[in-house]
Amino acid sequence: MEFLQLDSPTNGIARVRLNRPDKRNALSPKVLTELFVAFEQLCADDRVRVIVLEGSGSAFCAGADLDYLRSMSAYSSLENLDDSQLLERTFRTIYTCPKATIAKVHGPAIAGGCGLATVCDFVVASRQKAMFGYTEVRIGFIPAVVGAYLLRKVGDAVARRLLLSAELIGAEEAWRLGLVTHIAEHDQLESAVGELAAKLCENSASSIRLTKQLLTDMHGMSLDAALQYATALNVIARGTDDCRQRIAEFLDQPKGSR
């Protein structure tokens, strides 16, 4: 791939690295296409249990590429539709990935870059250098696609604040608002991500997949519909080989070690 670096899975952990340091890992149709393809591949790879999304250079991802923005101003309506659908498809693929996903945010994550962090399950941020902001309204855009995911993550009031103000916030404020799940000192960021990824790898892969499906699908359901759906999914989970094996291993443990 031209703008991404994919490391071979190690101990169940795969790395996807945005690799345009000279452009602050800015997004373009090519970058989004490569992200889509990479996550499609990793989602289907049984060796992978956790995917870490990170960036090279000083930024996690600074949003849209400037050349991309210039060319976009001349797009037709159909070209804009195709472009928007590419963004939607890429973000949806990351969000619905059956593996646990971690955004390692070591520097600025702005606009579409902040969207990339938003669609990951976990966001581990550098206390000193991470920065978050949905700045689309400053240049006449709207944070349309990412808005759907941000609402689910932080709720209406916080989403309105972040999307309408276009303010930039640091890691601690992002954690307070629910956008970031973990904060680490900058020089300990890699070890914090590795520790989290290793803990996630200890959990059942099938349970992770079904739990993510549960959390995604329950939004918008009535209580009765959600409970019926949860009951059906619970039956599926109990029937997996992983569930049977892990229960058997748990029951075989001495009482004092359970």
SULHUGI-V650152 format. One record per residue. N is the residue number from 1. NEAR is the number of other C-alpha atoms within 8 Angstrom. D_CENTER is the distance of its C-alpha to the mean C-alpha in Angstrom with 2 decimals. Layout:
n=N near=NEAR d_center=D_CENTER
n=N near=NEAR d_center=D_CENTER
This chain:
n=1 near=5 d_center=20.18
n=2 near=3 d_center=21.27
n=3 near=10 d_center=18.32
n=4 near=13 d_center=15.94
n=5 near=10 d_center=16.95
n=6 near=9 d_center=16.11
n=7 near=7 d_center=17.61
n=8 near=6 d_center=19.25
n=9 near=10 d_center=17.80
n=10 near=6 d_center=19.58
n=11 near=4 d_center=20.17
n=12 near=10 d_center=17.35
n=13 near=14 d_center=14.73
n=14 near=15 d_center=13.60
n=15 near=13 d_center=12.65
n=16 near=13 d_center=11.43
n=17 near=11 d_center=13.04
n=18 near=14 d_center=13.52
n=19 near=11 d_center=17.28
n=20 near=12 d_center=19.07
n=21 near=11 d_center=20.21
n=22 near=6 d_center=23.20
n=23 near=7 d_center=21.13
n=24 near=12 d_center=18.61
n=25 near=16 d_center=16.04
n=26 near=12 d_center=16.63
n=27 near=14 d_center=15.37
n=28 near=9 d_center=18.02
n=29 near=9 d_center=18.53
n=30 near=8 d_center=18.98
n=31 near=10 d_center=15.75
n=32 near=12 d_center=13.80
n=33 near=10 d_center=16.03
n=34 near=11 d_center=15.47
n=35 near=10 d_center=11.66
n=36 near=12 d_center=12.42
n=37 near=8 d_center=15.13
n=38 near=10 d_center=13.41
n=39 near=11 d_center=10.69
n=40 near=9 d_center=13.65
n=41 near=8 d_center=15.68
n=42 near=10 d_center=13.53
n=43 near=11 d_center=12.86
n=44 near=6 d_center=16.66
n=45 near=7 d_center=17.56
n=46 near=6 d_center=19.13
n=47 near=6 d_center=19.21
n=48 near=13 d_center=15.46
n=49 near=13 d_center=14.21
n=50 near=14 d_center=11.22
n=51 near=14 d_center=9.09
n=52 near=12 d_center=8.75
n=53 near=12 d_center=7.56
n=54 near=13 d_center=10.39
n=55 near=15 d_center=13.18
n=56 near=12 d_center=16.93
n=57 near=10 d_center=19.57
n=58 near=9 d_center=19.55
n=59 near=14 d_center=16.40
n=60 near=18 d_center=12.66
n=61 near=16 d_center=12.98
n=62 near=15 d_center=15.88
n=63 near=13 d_center=15.19
n=64 near=11 d_center=17.55
n=65 near=10 d_center=20.19
n=66 near=6 d_center=23.62
n=67 near=6 d_center=25.40
n=68 near=10 d_center=22.93
n=69 near=9 d_center=23.69
n=70 near=8 d_center=27.40
n=71 near=8 d_center=27.45
n=72 near=8 d_center=25.51
n=73 near=6 d_center=28.41
n=74 near=6 d_center=30.62
n=75 near=9 d_center=28.48
n=76 near=6 d_center=30.20
n=77 near=6 d_center=28.77
n=78 near=7 d_center=27.97
n=79 near=8 d_center=26.27
n=80 near=10 d_center=24.14
n=81 near=8 d_center=23.30
n=82 near=8 d_center=22.33
n=83 near=9 d_center=20.19
n=84 near=8 d_center=18.39
n=85 near=8 d_center=17.94
n=86 near=11 d_center=16.37
n=87 near=10 d_center=13.66
n=88 near=9 d_center=13.30
n=89 near=9 d_center=13.37
n=90 near=12 d_center=10.72
n=91 near=12 d_center=8.13
n=92 near=9 d_center=9.57
n=93 near=11 d_center=9.50
n=94 near=12 d_center=5.84
n=95 near=9 d_center=5.80
n=96 near=9 d_center=9.11
n=97 near=10 d_center=8.89
n=98 near=10 d_center=11.53
n=99 near=12 d_center=10.45
n=100 near=11 d_center=8.70
n=101 near=13 d_center=5.55
n=102 near=15 d_center=6.10
n=103 near=14 d_center=5.88
n=104 near=14 d_center=9.66
n=105 near=15 d_center=11.01
n=106 near=15 d_center=14.69
n=107 near=11 d_center=15.89
n=108 near=14 d_center=15.52
n=109 near=18 d_center=12.35
n=110 near=15 d_center=14.31
n=111 near=14 d_center=14.24
n=112 near=14 d_center=12.01
n=113 near=14 d_center=10.57
n=114 near=14 d_center=9.83
n=115 near=12 d_center=8.28
n=116 near=10 d_center=5.81
n=117 near=11 d_center=5.08
n=118 near=13 d_center=5.63
n=119 near=12 d_center=3.60
n=120 near=12 d_center=1.45
n=121 near=10 d_center=5.20
n=122 near=10 d_center=6.74
n=123 near=15 d_center=7.53
n=124 near=16 d_center=10.77
n=125 near=14 d_center=12.89
n=126 near=15 d_center=16.35
n=127 near=12 d_center=18.93
n=128 near=7 d_center=21.13
n=129 near=11 d_center=19.21
n=130 near=14 d_center=15.76
n=131 near=12 d_center=16.12
n=132 near=13 d_center=14.14
n=133 near=13 d_center=15.59
n=134 near=15 d_center=15.46
n=135 near=12 d_center=18.71
n=136 near=12 d_center=19.22
n=137 near=11 d_center=22.33
n=138 near=7 d_center=24.10
n=139 near=6 d_center=24.68
n=140 near=6 d_center=25.25
n=141 near=7 d_center=21.89
n=142 near=6 d_center=20.07
n=143 near=11 d_center=16.35
n=144 near=6 d_center=16.76
n=145 near=8 d_center=13.70
n=146 near=12 d_center=11.20
n=147 near=10 d_center=13.93
n=148 near=8 d_center=13.54
n=149 near=10 d_center=10.08
n=150 near=11 d_center=11.32
n=151 near=10 d_center=14.46
n=152 near=7 d_center=13.00
n=153 near=9 d_center=11.28
n=154 near=11 d_center=14.30
n=155 near=9 d_center=17.16
n=156 near=7 d_center=19.63
n=157 near=6 d_center=21.43
n=158 near=9 d_center=18.65
n=159 near=12 d_center=16.95
n=160 near=9 d_center=20.45
n=161 near=8 d_center=21.01
n=162 near=11 d_center=17.99
n=163 near=13 d_center=18.24
n=164 near=7 d_center=22.05
n=165 near=8 d_center=22.82
n=166 near=12 d_center=20.47
n=167 near=8 d_center=21.00
n=168 near=8 d_center=19.35
n=169 near=9 d_center=18.56
n=170 near=11 d_center=18.27
n=171 near=16 d_center=16.22
n=172 near=8 d_center=18.70
n=173 near=8 d_center=18.81
n=174 near=12 d_center=15.04
n=175 near=12 d_center=15.25
n=176 near=8 d_center=18.29
n=177 near=9 d_center=16.70
n=178 near=9 d_center=13.83
n=179 near=11 d_center=11.03
n=180 near=14 d_center=10.98
n=181 near=9 d_center=11.53
n=182 near=9 d_center=13.53
n=183 near=12 d_center=15.88
n=184 near=11 d_center=17.89
n=185 near=9 d_center=20.82
n=186 near=10 d_center=20.05
n=187 near=5 d_center=22.23
n=188 near=8 d_center=20.64
n=189 near=14 d_center=16.96
n=190 near=7 d_center=16.99
n=191 near=7 d_center=18.91
n=192 near=10 d_center=16.70
n=193 near=11 d_center=13.62
n=194 near=8 d_center=16.09
n=195 near=8 d_center=17.54
n=196 near=8 d_center=14.45
n=197 near=11 d_center=13.53
n=198 near=9 d_center=17.22
n=199 near=8 d_center=17.43
n=200 near=10 d_center=14.71
n=201 near=12 d_center=16.68
n=202 near=6 d_center=19.72
n=203 near=8 d_center=18.58
n=204 near=9 d_center=19.47
n=205 near=9 d_center=17.24
n=206 near=9 d_center=18.76
n=207 near=9 d_center=18.28
n=208 near=12 d_center=14.54
n=209 near=10 d_center=14.44
n=210 near=11 d_center=16.90
n=211 near=8 d_center=15.49
n=212 near=10 d_center=12.12
n=213 near=10 d_center=14.52
n=214 near=10 d_center=16.65
n=215 near=8 d_center=14.21
n=216 near=8 d_center=13.12
n=217 near=7 d_center=16.78
n=218 near=9 d_center=18.58
n=219 near=6 d_center=17.70
n=220 near=4 d_center=20.92
n=221 near=9 d_center=23.08
n=222 near=6 d_center=26.34
n=223 near=6 d_center=26.96
n=224 near=7 d_center=29.27
n=225 near=8 d_center=26.96
n=226 near=10 d_center=24.04
n=227 near=8 d_center=26.45
n=228 near=8 d_center=27.89
n=229 near=9 d_center=24.55
n=230 near=9 d_center=23.59
n=231 near=8 d_center=27.00
n=232 near=8 d_center=26.67
n=233 near=10 d_center=23.31
n=234 near=8 d_center=24.93
n=235 near=8 d_center=27.73
n=236 near=8 d_center=25.48
n=237 near=11 d_center=23.80
n=238 near=8 d_center=27.30
n=239 near=8 d_center=28.47
n=240 near=9 d_center=26.08
n=241 near=6 d_center=27.68
n=242 near=8 d_center=25.13
n=243 near=11 d_center=26.09
n=244 near=10 d_center=29.77
n=245 near=8 d_center=29.58
n=246 near=8 d_center=27.73
n=247 near=8 d_center=30.12
n=248 near=8 d_center=33.04
n=249 near=8 d_center=31.94
n=250 near=8 d_center=31.51
n=251 near=6 d_center=34.95
n=252 near=6 d_center=36.55
n=253 near=8 d_center=35.64
n=254 near=6 d_center=38.54
n=255 near=5 d_center=38.52
n=256 near=4 d_center=38.12
n=257 near=5 d_center=34.87
n=258 near=6 d_center=32.92
